[in-house]
Amino acid sequence: MAQALTLSLRSYDAQTLRHSHPFHQVVLPVEGTLEMEVGGRGGRVAGCQAALIAAGETHGCEATGRNSFVVLDWTAGGDDGGLSRLSARAERQPFLAYDAGLQHLVDFLGFELDRRPEALARDRRWGDILLAALAERAGDAKAPPPRQLSRAVAFIRAQHRRPLTVAEIAAAACCSASHLHALFERCLQTSPMEFLQQVRLDRAMRLLGEGDAAIGAIAFETGHADQSVLTRSMRRRRHTTPAAYRRRLRTAAP
């Protein structure tokens, strides 16, 4: 039997939902936090941590505030070792910590799914790439991220629109600034402020593709002091500019 998969972008309500389904599911964070209980084990989908839900496993979830998550539903068909590992991991340990590089892919897919969901539904290549990346990381047997790191990442994602300092982020995470730096370097291979800049750019690029808002307004909305700061950051980290990126999106649009 061939493998089937569906990729979607979803938001969740404050009420707790409990159900099961005949396919495997992976829930990955784009914005907000999702509290989950899978097979009697509790965890949080936020801050570079996904939920792996095995087929037939009863689970519940609850979210507050604005939130969105990339959801991958899949059924195992002709399988390889990697996907078998992912299925087994879902049954054994339903929460998977992963790296900042994979989070950038998740953020990109969240943007694309919001912008053109039908196109991605017809093209399964991105789902295959995401599933393969998850299967590779499932074999790493990483421990869940420290709670202090999860708090810091959630705080940055919620507050990135305003000026932030390392001291503020550390206070929100209930740790010292030096310990915060060590957590980010060890778990995400980056610094707190660089992670903040990447979150701001992810949001700015999403807004550039969503409408006709002025680039200066988008810069302000995403925590950049002005348009020139956004342009410098985007050129340095994404090798493009806001205007060029918007033009490319519009040229590529059907």
C-alpha positions as CSV (number, residue, x, y, z in Angstrom):
1,M,0.0,0.0,0.0
2,A,1.4,3.4,-0.9
3,Q,2.1,6.0,1.8
4,A,-0.5,8.8,2.0
5,L,0.0,12.2,3.6
6,T,-1.8,15.5,4.1
7,L,-0.2,18.8,5.0
8,S,-2.4,21.6,6.6
9,L,-2.2,24.7,8.7
10,R,-4.6,24.7,11.7
11,S,-5.6,26.8,14.7
12,Y,-7.0,25.4,17.9
13,D,-9.7,26.6,20.3
14,A,-9.4,27.0,24.1
15,Q,-11.6,24.0,24.7
16,T,-10.0,20.6,25.2
17,L,-10.6,18.1,22.4
18,R,-10.2,14.4,22.9
19,H,-10.3,12.0,20.0
20,S,-8.3,9.4,18.0
21,H,-7.9,8.7,14.2
22,P,-6.7,5.9,12.1
23,F,-3.6,7.7,10.8
24,H,-0.4,9.0,12.3
25,Q,-0.2,12.8,13.0
26,V,2.6,15.3,13.7
27,V,1.8,18.8,15.1
28,L,4.5,21.4,14.8
29,P,4.4,25.0,16.1
30,V,4.3,28.1,14.0
31,E,2.7,30.5,16.5
32,G,1.4,30.1,20.0
33,T,1.4,27.1,22.3
34,L,-0.6,23.9,22.3
35,E,-0.9,21.9,25.5
36,M,-1.4,18.3,24.6
37,E,-2.1,15.0,26.3
38,V,-1.3,11.9,24.2
39,G,-1.9,8.5,25.6
40,G,-1.8,9.7,29.2
41,R,1.4,11.7,28.7
42,G,1.3,15.5,28.8
43,G,3.5,17.9,26.9
44,R,3.6,21.1,25.0
45,V,3.9,21.9,21.3
46,A,6.0,25.1,21.2
47,G,9.6,26.1,21.1
48,C,11.1,23.5,18.7
49,Q,9.0,20.7,20.0
50,A,6.4,18.7,18.1
51,A,3.8,16.2,19.1
52,L,3.9,12.7,17.5
53,I,0.5,11.0,17.6
54,A,0.4,7.3,16.7
55,A,-2.6,6.0,14.8
56,G,-5.4,5.0,17.1
57,E,-3.9,6.9,20.1
58,T,-6.4,8.9,22.1
59,H,-5.2,12.5,22.6
60,G,-6.5,15.9,23.7
61,C,-5.3,19.5,23.1
62,E,-6.0,23.0,24.4
63,A,-4.7,26.4,23.1
64,T,-5.1,30.0,24.3
65,G,-4.7,33.1,22.2
66,R,-3.6,33.4,18.6
67,N,-2.1,30.2,17.4
68,S,-1.2,28.2,14.3
69,F,0.4,24.8,13.7
70,V,1.6,22.8,10.7
71,V,-0.1,19.4,10.9
72,L,1.1,16.4,8.9
73,D,-1.3,13.4,8.7
74,W,0.2,10.3,7.3
75,T,-0.4,6.6,6.9
76,A,2.5,4.1,6.6
77,G,2.7,2.3,3.3
78,G,5.9,1.0,1.7
79,D,8.1,2.0,4.6
80,D,11.8,2.4,5.1
81,G,13.8,2.4,8.4
82,G,13.4,6.1,9.0
83,L,9.6,6.1,8.9
84,S,9.4,2.9,11.0
85,R,11.6,4.7,13.5
86,L,9.2,7.7,13.5
87,S,6.1,5.4,14.0
88,A,7.8,3.6,16.8
89,R,8.9,6.9,18.4
90,A,5.3,8.1,18.3
91,E,4.1,5.1,20.2
92,R,6.9,5.3,22.7
93,Q,7.5,9.0,23.2
94,P,4.9,11.4,21.8
95,F,7.0,14.6,22.0
96,L,10.0,15.2,19.8
97,A,12.5,18.0,20.3
98,Y,14.2,19.3,17.2
99,D,16.7,21.9,16.0
100,A,16.2,25.5,14.8
101,G,16.9,24.6,11.2
102,L,13.9,22.4,11.0
103,Q,11.8,25.1,12.7
104,H,12.7,27.5,9.8
105,L,11.3,24.9,7.4
106,V,8.1,24.6,9.6
107,D,7.7,28.4,9.6
108,F,8.1,28.5,5.8
109,L,5.5,25.8,5.3
110,G,3.2,27.6,7.7
111,F,3.5,30.7,5.5
112,E,3.0,28.8,2.2
113,L,0.0,26.8,3.6
114,D,-1.6,30.1,4.7
115,R,-0.9,31.7,1.3
116,R,-1.8,28.8,-1.1
117,P,-3.2,25.8,0.8
118,E,-4.7,24.2,-2.3
119,A,-1.4,24.2,-4.2
120,L,0.4,22.5,-1.4
121,A,-2.5,20.0,-1.0
122,R,-1.9,18.9,-4.6
123,D,1.9,18.8,-4.3
124,R,3.1,16.3,-1.7
125,R,6.8,17.0,-2.1
126,W,6.9,19.4,0.8
127,G,5.2,16.8,3.0
128,D,7.7,14.2,1.9
129,I,10.6,16.5,2.8
130,L,9.1,17.3,6.2
131,L,8.4,13.7,7.0
132,A,11.9,12.7,6.0
133,A,13.4,15.4,8.2
134,L,11.3,14.3,11.2
135,A,12.2,10.7,10.6
136,E,15.9,11.5,10.7
137,R,15.5,13.5,13.9
138,A,13.4,10.7,15.5
139,G,16.5,8.6,15.5
140,D,18.5,11.1,17.5
141,A,16.7,10.3,20.7
142,K,17.0,13.8,22.0
143,A,15.5,14.7,25.4
144,P,12.7,17.2,25.4
145,P,14.0,20.8,25.6
146,P,14.5,22.2,29.0
147,R,11.4,24.0,30.3
148,Q,13.4,27.2,30.6
149,L,14.2,27.1,26.9
150,S,10.6,26.4,26.0
151,R,9.5,29.4,28.1
152,A,12.1,31.6,26.5
153,V,11.1,30.6,22.9
154,A,7.4,31.0,23.7
155,F,8.1,34.5,25.2
156,I,10.2,35.5,22.1
157,R,7.5,34.4,19.7
158,A,4.7,36.2,21.7
159,Q,6.7,39.5,22.3
160,H,8.9,39.8,19.2
161,R,7.0,42.9,18.0
162,R,8.5,45.1,20.8
163,P,12.1,45.7,21.8
164,L,13.5,42.9,23.9
165,T,16.6,42.4,25.9
166,V,18.4,39.2,27.0
167,A,17.6,40.1,30.6
168,E,13.9,40.3,29.9
169,I,13.9,36.9,28.1
170,A,15.9,35.3,30.9
171,A,13.5,36.6,33.5
172,A,10.5,35.2,31.5
173,A,12.4,31.9,31.4
174,C,13.2,32.0,35.1
175,C,17.0,31.7,34.6
176,S,20.1,33.8,34.4
177,A,21.2,35.5,31.2
178,S,24.4,33.3,31.1
179,H,22.3,30.1,31.5
180,L,19.9,31.3,28.8
181,H,22.8,31.8,26.4
182,A,24.1,28.3,27.2
183,L,20.7,26.7,26.7
184,F,20.3,28.4,23.2
185,E,23.8,27.4,22.1
186,R,23.5,23.8,23.3
187,C,20.0,23.1,22.1
188,L,19.4,25.4,19.2
189,Q,23.0,26.2,18.1
190,T,22.2,29.9,18.1
191,S,22.0,32.9,20.6
192,P,18.8,34.3,22.1
193,M,19.1,37.5,20.1
194,E,19.8,35.8,16.8
195,F,16.8,33.6,17.4
196,L,14.7,36.7,18.0
197,Q,15.9,38.2,14.7
198,Q,15.0,35.0,12.8
199,V,11.5,35.0,14.4
200,R,11.1,38.7,13.3
201,L,12.2,37.9,9.8
202,D,9.9,34.9,9.5
203,R,7.0,37.1,10.5
204,A,8.0,39.9,8.2
205,M,8.3,37.6,5.2
206,R,4.9,36.2,5.9
207,L,3.4,39.7,6.0
208,L,5.1,40.6,2.8
209,G,3.3,37.9,1.1
210,E,-0.1,38.4,2.7
211,G,-1.1,41.8,1.3
212,D,0.0,45.3,0.2
213,A,1.0,46.8,3.6
214,A,3.9,49.2,3.3
215,I,7.3,47.8,4.0
216,G,7.9,50.4,6.7
217,A,4.7,49.4,8.4
218,I,5.7,45.7,8.3
219,A,9.1,46.6,9.7
220,F,7.4,48.3,12.7
221,E,4.9,45.5,13.1
222,T,7.7,42.9,13.4
223,G,9.9,44.7,15.9
224,H,12.3,46.4,13.5
225,A,13.1,50.1,14.2
226,D,12.4,51.1,10.6
227,Q,12.5,49.8,7.0
228,S,16.2,50.2,6.7
229,V,16.8,47.9,9.7
230,L,14.5,45.3,8.2
231,T,16.2,45.5,4.9
232,R,19.7,45.1,6.4
233,S,18.7,42.2,8.5
234,M,16.9,40.4,5.6
235,R,19.8,41.0,3.2
236,R,22.3,39.6,5.8
237,R,20.3,36.6,6.9
238,R,18.1,35.7,3.9
239,H,20.2,37.2,1.1
240,T,17.3,39.2,-0.3
241,T,15.5,42.5,0.4
242,P,11.8,43.0,1.4
243,A,11.0,44.6,-2.0
244,A,12.8,41.9,-4.0
245,Y,11.1,39.2,-2.0
246,R,7.7,40.6,-2.5
247,R,8.3,41.0,-6.2
248,R,9.4,37.4,-6.4
249,L,6.3,36.2,-4.6
250,R,4.0,38.1,-7.0
251,T,5.8,36.9,-10.1
252,A,5.5,33.3,-8.9
253,A,1.8,33.6,-7.9
254,P,-0.6,31.9,-10.3
